[in-house]
Amino acid sequence: PSLFLGWCGGPNYWFWEASSVWFEKLMIEKGDYCSKTLSDYSGKFMLNGLWNADNSATGNAQDHGYGASMYLGYLINGYGNNPKIVGKIWKNIKNGDSLSTSIKKH
């Protein structure tokens, strides 16, 4: 039960989607792989920025999350190509931090 920290809506919904799309690329293990959902929504996401999921040009928080998966790649690369940063963010959310606080800690 504690795994579902924001599923089907809620303040972390876009981050669920971002994590899923990012993880898909990690599991495919092809350097040039780009999810169709990412390619469909990345341009609109870039117009909005990270924290505007509720009023996203992509249409909704779920689609905003698809584009936001690019941010996870950026964050991981900024921390020495360490994908564990995503798990640390989710752990902080599980422990009661907001998404923004969890990201700012890293």
C-alpha positions, 0 to 999 in steps of 0.5 A: 500500500505505501508504494502508491504515493500519488497514483491516479491523481494527487500532487505526485501524479506527474512525477509517477509518469516521469519516473515511469518513462525514465525507467522505460529508457533505463530498461531498454538499454539503448542509448538512442531510445526515446519513448513515443510518449516523450517525443509526443509531449516534450515540446509542450513540456519545454514551454511549461517548465517543471512545476506547472503540471496543473496548467500544462500546455501538454493538456494534463498532469499525466502528459506533463509527466511524460515530458518531465522524464527529461528532467530526471535524465538531467538530474541523474547526469548532474549527480554523476550519472547516478540513477539512485537519485530517483529512488531517493526522491521517492523515499523522501516522499514516502517519509513525508516530504513534498515532491519539491522538497524531495527534489531540492534535497538532491 
